[in-house]
Amino acid sequence: MAKTLPSVDVVTVGVGWTGGIVAAECSKAGLKVVGLERGQKRGTEDYLTIHDEYRYAIRYDIMQNLSKETVSFRNNRNMKALPMRQLGSFLLGEGLGGSGTHWNGMTYRFLPYDFQIKTLTDKRYGAKKLGPDYLLQDWGLTYDELEPYFDKFEKTAGISGDDKNPFSGKRSNPYPTGPMKMTPMLTQFETAAKKLKLSPYMVPSANLSEVYKNPDGETINACQYCGFCERFGCEYGAKSSAEVTVVPTALKTGNFDLRYNSNVVEILKKGNKVTGVRYIDTISGEEFIQPANAVVLTSYVFNNAKLLMVSNIGERYDPATGKGTLGRNYCYQILPGAAGFFDEQYNTFMGAGSLGVSLDDYNGDNFDHSDLDFIHGGSIALTQTGARPIGSNPTPPDTPTWGSEFKKQSIHYYTRSFGIGAQGASMPHKENYLSLDSTYKDAYGLPLIQLTYNFTDQDRALHKYISARAADIMKEMGAKTVVPNAEITDYNIVPYQTTHNTGGTVMSLKPEDGVVNNYMQHWNAENLFAVSAGNFAHNSGYNPTGTLGALAYRCAEGVVKYSKSGGSLV
């Protein structure tokens, strides 16, 4: 039988970026907060002197244990969904900091176009541009309304950037720290882009260019350009994450109780309110009920949606009828680009997760789509993230995949090749959604979240077009051989692509269009909030974390407001 604990003001489910932000802001406001993290404690001291590519990048030591909790997948409703038994297409974080521990640190703001995408697309191209199967909708917040929260997140994280992007929304302040170092290969990309009349700028980076103290008094160190960011924690404390910023801030208030190995399995509801959560101690197996005046779901996209589904809160999306919003608008990202092989050598083995030069000339609606069979686009960038030796075996086309010739070419081109990549936007489609699996369960007896997803005609057209633009830049850079990324067909969950999953708990202006309002307050339970990239109505041509951080600050503001007055915040 579950043991009932003393009630608190706020309980968060997960302690990564979103949970840490909500905990810090609420505890600073004097609220008593409990943070339930199903993983273990960790910090920069856990990664000291450990550059172990096999342990972290190949065997995923700090990722989610799929033997206990995973996702089932199918391409369409007529297929049988099967569990993902080994991490592949995306890497789910677990433990303090969540996926924000092993991220690369690229911290963009979504474009003003993104937040009003349906209105602006319909106005310029007509309502039939994509067709009725695409569930395009405005977000319920404009860029200008969200700008103060972007600014706050960037100041908390100390983001390094150069303010040279002519397509970005208006900023109230410059980046807190200057851009990262420009390297020879980045300079070559910048020069080629300018020759093509494009507009390059340094990637906004959470790998800081200098030592920085944020407004809460937390110090983030300067990047050492070691090349071990993605899939790793930062032993220098130079990659902004929840463990070095918002979590210490929350703990210093004395109002934050952080509990590890605490897996929430149910949200408890009575009438139009929730009363708390039920969770399991994953070490002892004991069950607890944590009552709270407000519950904030701050876990990953999949888990936020799953907890709402298993707790029967909200109406689940039905693709056959189009009714329901919970699970709808799942989006991913596509990865156009081009590889280049050169005669000269580059120091490809050095770098940082967000060391790069980007351009937005082919992102959002920054170019005319009148004669194209897709909307939106993607940010195109050359990033120097560090070519680690196990995972980096670049070879030109027609090279054997094994044997002496493969080894020869792999060694030769290790420092003579790199890729220009793009993050292609993803539009919601009526057949791409999240639901509960009817067959498979997790280690705690709950159904797995089921992902039904495939690339669409929109995705394929966008991918082909942006890959060609990346190849143009690579040719201008002087590559001996240019290889555009192969055209995409069906989505495959096995190879790694990106951890940028979005949708399923969409934010909306009206209850019939989403799961939460623009404070991330649930439409059907006034003291329940859910904040993750699941709130995105579509996915942009950028990394999601900057926009997610802004939404988390908006959500935290809403929780504090609710604690004072109650009721709907909109």
C-alpha positions, 0 to 999 in steps of 0.5 A: 500500500502506498504511503502518503507523504506531507503535502507540498505546494508544487511537485515536478515530475522530472528534474532536467531543464524544465523541471529545474527551471520550474523548481528554481523559480517556484522555490525562489518565490517561497513555494515548497517544491518536491522534484521527483527524478526517476534517475540518479544523482550526478554532476560534473564531478562524475565526468572528471577525466573520463573521455570514454567514447565507447562507454558514453557514445556507443554504449549510452551509459547515461541514457535511459535503460530500455529494459525498464522503459521504452517506446514501441514503434510502427510506420502506420496504423496497419503495422504491428508496433514493436518495442525499441530495445536498443537506443537508435534514432533518438537518445532518451536521457535519464538522471539529474539533468535528463537529456540536457546533460548529454546535449550539444548546446545549440540554443536557437530561438524559433522564428517569429513565423513558427509561432503563427505558422498557419496564419502566415502560411495561409496569408501568403500561399493560401489555405490549401498549400499543404492540404487537409492531412497536415494539422498546421496550427498557430501556437497561441503565443507570438514571438514577441510575447515569448521574447522576455522568456527567451531572454531570461533563459539565455541569461540563465545559461550564459549563451554565447552568440554574435547577433549577426542573424538578419532573420532572427526575431527582435531581441531585447538584449544581446547574447550574454557572452560573445561567440565561440572561436572561429576555426579555419574550416568555419571561416571557409564555410563563412566565406563560401556562404557570403560568396553565394549571397547568404547570411552566416552567423555563429551558432548560439552556444551553451558551450560558453566562450568565457567564464560567466556568472548568471543572474542567480549567482551560478558560475559556468566555466569556459569551453575547452574545445575537447570535442566530448559534448554530445552524449557526454556530461561536461567535466569542466562545467562549461556546458550549461545544463540544469545541474550547473545552473537552475538546480543549484539555485533551487537547492540554495533556497531551502525550499526544494526537496530533490528525490532520486530513483523516484518514478511517477506512475500516476497523476491523481485527479479529483474533479477539475483538479489533481491532488498529487502523484503516485511514485515508486522508489526504484531501489526499494520498490516502495510506493508513495503518494505525494500530495501537492497543490500543483503538479508540473509534468517536466519529463521528456515528450514521451513520458509527459504524454504517457502519464496523462494517458495512463491517468485518463486526463484529457481526450486521446487523439483518434486519427480515424475521426480526428477527435481528441488532442492528447498524442496529436501533432507528433513531429520529428526532424529531417536531416538534409545536408552534404558531405565533402572530401578535401585534399587539405587537412583540418583539425576535425578531432577538436571542437565543441557541441555547438561550435559552428556557423549557421545560416537561415536563408532557407529556414522558415519562410525566409525564401519564396515557397510559391513554386515549391511543394513544401513549406518551411525549411531548415537552418544550414550549418557547418559544425565542428563538434569533434570527430571521435575515432570510433564513430568517425569513419568518413569514406568517399562513395564506392569505398568498400565497407570493410577490409584494407581499402576501407581502413586506408580511406578511413584513416586518410579522410578522417581529417580531410572530410566533414559535412554541412548539415541542416535541421529540417522542420517537421509539419504535423500530419494526421497519421503521425501521433502518440498513443498507448501500446495495447500489448507491451508494458514497462517494468512498472506494469504501465503500457508503453507509449506507442509512436506511429510515424513516417516521413511525409511528402512534405518531408521528402520534398524539403529534404531534397531541396535543402540537401541541394543547397548544402551541396552548393555551399560545399562546392563553393568551399572547394571540396574535391568530392561533394556527396548530397545526403541520399533522399529519404523514403520511410522513417527507420527508428534504428539509426541515430538521427536526432533527439528532437521529438516534439508534439503530443501535448500541444499548447493552444489558444483554445481547449479544442485545439490542444492539451495546455494553454499558453502557460502550459496549464492543462485545459482539463485540470487547473492545477496541472501543468505540462511543459516539454517539447511536446507543447510544440505544435510543429517542429522548426528548423532548429534545435528545440532547447532554447524555445523549450527553456522559454516555455519553461520560464513561462510555465513557472510564471504561471505556476507562481501566479496560480499559487496566489489566485487559482483558476484558469490563467487565460 
